[in-house]
Amino acid sequence: MKIVVTGAKGQLGQDVLKQLEEGAFEIYPLDRAALELTDEQAVAAHMEKIQPDVILHCAAYTNVDGAETDRETAYQVNGLAAKYLAQAANKLGAKMLYVSTDYVFNGTGNKPYEVDEPTAPLGAYGETKLAGEAFVQEYAEKFFIVRTAWVFGVYGNNFVKTMIRLGKERGEVGVVHDQVGSPTYTVDLARFMIELMQSDKYGIYHATNEGVCSWYEFAVEIFKQAGMDVKVKPLTTEEFPRPAARPKYSVLSKKKIAEQGFKPLRDWKEALAAYLEEAK
C-alpha cells in the first residue's frame, strides 16, 4: 500500500509517519520543499508519478489569528490544495483523508456536535478548512474527513508545551475557563487515521480523545501531572482578546467512530500522561 503524507514535518504529520513506519506501507512523505500543494499541475504530476493508494492530507494553514489577515494564503493551503489532491486521488482511484477542525462550527451549541450538523465557522481559519471539506466531498469519490480539536503532541507548538514553558517562567498563568472542548493527542489521532484509511467506511468523522474540559481545567491537569506548583487563574474570553473568535463550545460527538466499529480514543487525561512520558 502506497501512502502519501502531506505536511510531513508538521505536528500531526510526524506522528502519522512514525505510526506508518510500524506497518508494511510504502510511505511518501511530502513537505513544502518536496511539493508546492497550491500548484495544481505540480500536484497532478507528482501524484501521477507516485500512484498512491491513499493520500493522508495533514498539511494545513493552522495559524487561526494569522488567517484573519492572510485569508488568501489560508484559502490556498486549506482549500485549494485539498481540491487539487482530491482531483488527483479521484483520477488514480486512491482514497483521500482530509484532516479538518472543530472551527467549522460556531460553538453556540451545548451538546456534542454530530458529524452531519450544520456548519457555521466564526472566522477565516474555519471557513477555509470548510472550503477544503467541500472540495474533498465534491472531487474525491473515496474520502474520509476527520475533524479534530485541541491537538497536542511532541512535535510542533501546542497548548501543553506553552503551559509548561509559562509555568516555569512565571509560576502563575491566566487561562480562559469559558471555552470547552476535548484535547487530542496526535499519537492517538494518527493511529485512528491509519485504521480508518485501511477501511472503506467513507465519510465524515469526529476524532478527539474522550472526555470534556475547559482550557482552564486542561491547564490545571497539565501542571498536576507534570508535578509543577503553578497557580492557574481563570479568565473569561473577553479578558483574553484574540484577533480571531474562538468557538465557546466545541465538543465533537464521536458516536460514528463506535458505530462504524472503530475503537474510541482513550480519555484525554490518560493521553496527557502518555504525552508527558513521551516528551521526557
N, C-alpha and C positions, 0 to 999 in steps of 0.2 A: 504493500500500500504506500503510494507516494503522497506525502503530506507537505503542503506549502504552509509556512507560518509567517505571516506579516507582523511587523512590529516586534521582530525577534530580539531586539535589545531593550524592550520595554519591561515594565514591572510584571505584567502578566505573561508576555511573550517568552521571557526567560524561563519562567516556571513551566510553561507549556512544553518548551523544548526539553527541559530536564526530565519531565514525565514521559515524553515521547521516546526519549533515548532508552528508557527501560523496556520498551516494546520492540517488536520486529518491524519497524517502519523505516521507510526511506525518507529522510527529512530534508526539506529545502528551506532553511531559514532566510528570510528577507528583511533587510533594514533599508533605510533611506539611501544608503550608499549603493546597495545592490540593485534597487529598482525604485524609480520615482512612480509611486502609485497613482499620482494625479495625471499621469501621461497615458492616455487611452491606448495609443498604439504600442507603447513600450510594454504595458501590462499584457495586452493581447499576444504580442510576440513572445514575451517571456513565458507565459503560461502554455503557449503552443509548444515551446521548446521542452518544458518540463513534463507536460501532460500529467498533471496531478490527479489523484483520485479525490482528494479533499483539500479545500483551502480554508485554513483557520485564520480568519481576519481579526488579528488582535491590535493592529496599528490604529491609532486614533489621535485626534487633537483633543487632549483632555484638560487643557487649562480653562476651567469654567469661567473665570473672570476675564481672562485674555480674549475669549471668544466674543465677548460683548463688543470689543473694539476691533477685533480682527475676524469678523464674521466670514469674510471671503475665504481666508485660509482654512478656517474651521469647516466650512461647507465643502471645500475641495477635498480635504482629508477625510472627513466623516461621511460626506455624501457621495461625491463623485468617484472617489477611489473604490467605494463599495459597489457602485454601479459598474465600473469597468471590470472588477473582479467577478461580479455576478454574471456579467455577459460572457466572460471567458469561461467561467465554470459551466455555464449552460451549453456553450458550444462544445466543450470537451466531455460533457456528461458527468462532470465532477460534482461532488457535494460542496456546499459552502456554509461555513458557520461564521456569523457576524456577532461580535460582542457589543451589546448595547447597554443602556443605563436606566436607572430609576428616574432620571431627569426628564424622561419623556412624559411623566405625569406631573400635575401641578401641585400635588402634596396637600390638597384641601380635604382629602378623604380621612376616614377614621377607622377603616378596616383594610386588611391587606389587599393590594391591587391584584386583580386576576389578569391573566395574560391577554384577555380579549376586551378589557375595559377601555373606554375612550381615553385617548392620549390628549394632553394639553400642556406642552412644555412652557416653562416660565421664561426661558432665555435662549440665547443663541446656541449654547452647547447642546441643550436638549433638542432644539429644533433641527440642528444639523445631524445629530445622531438619528432622529426620527426620519429625516430625509434618507439617510443610509438604509434604514429598515425598509422604507417604501421601495427603494431601488432593488434591494435584495429580493423582496417579495414579487416585484414586477419582472425581474430579469432572470432569476435563478429558479429552476424547477425544483431542485433538491436542496432546500435550505433549512438551516436552523438559525434562529435569532435567540441569543441568550442575554437577557437583561440582568445586570448585576448592580451592586451598590457598595459604597463604603469599603473599597478594596485596599487591602494591605498585604505586603509580602516583603521578603528580604531584599528584593531588587527595587531600585527607584525610591521616590519620596512618597511618604504617606503619613496619615494621622498618628499612627503608633510611634513612628520614628520622631516625628515633630514633638510629640508629648514628652518622650523620654529625653530629648535634647533640651527642651524648655525646662523640664523638671530639674535637670542637672544644673542648668544655668540660674534658675530663679527660685526654686523652692515653692513657688506659688504660680498657678496658671488660671486663667479665666476661660471657661468653655461654655458654649451655648447648651441650654438644657431643654429648649422647646423645639428641637428638631429631632425626630425619631426615625430610626431605621434599623437595618441589620448589617453588621460588619461582614466582610467576605475575605477569607484567606485565599490568596492566589493559588496555593498548592491544591486546596480543595476544589476550587473553581476549575483549575486545569484538569484535574482528574475527571470531573464531571464532563467537561468538554470532550475529552478523549473517549469517554464511554459513549457519549451521545453521538459523536461523529461515526462510530462504528455501527450505528443502528440506522434504520430507515424511518425512524419516528420523527418526521419533519415537523417544523412549525416553530412557534414562539414559546420560549421557556423563561421562567424566572429562577435565578440561582444565586442564593446568598447562604451564608451559614444560618442555622436555626437560631431562634431567639430574637428578641427585640430590645433596643436600648436607645437612650438619647446620647448625643455626643458627650455630654457631661458624665453619664454613667459609664460610657466606654472609657473615658479618661481615668475615672476613679478605679476601674478594674485594671487598667494598664499599670497604674502605679502600685496597686495592691499586689498584682502578680510579679511585678519587677522588683518588689521589696523596697520601693522608694517612698520616703516620707515627704510627700508633696501635697500642699493644700490646693484643692480644686474649688474654684469659685464659680457658681452657676450664673450664667449671663443669659439675657434674652437676645433674640435675633436682632432686635432694634439696638441693643447695646454694642453689637459687634457688626457694624455695617460692612457690606461687601459690594463690589460693583454688580455682581450677578445675584439675582434672587435664588434662594435655595428652597426646594420643597420641604414644608414643615413635617409632613408625614410621608415617608417613602418606603413603608414596609411592603415588600413584594410577596404575594402568595405563591408558595412553592408546590401547591396542590398537584400541578401537572407532572412534576418530577415523580411523585409517588404513583400517580395514575398510570404513567407510562412504564412503570416497573423499574425505575431507577432508584438508587439509594440516595436519600436526602443527605445533604451536607451536615456535618456534625454541628453541635452547639458552638456559638461564637466564642464563648469563654474557653472551651476546650481548644478551639482553633488558635486563640490568642496564646495559650500556654505552649502549643506546638511551635508557633511562630517565635516566641521568646527563646525557646530552646534552640531553634534553628539559627536564630540571629547571634547566638553566642559564638 
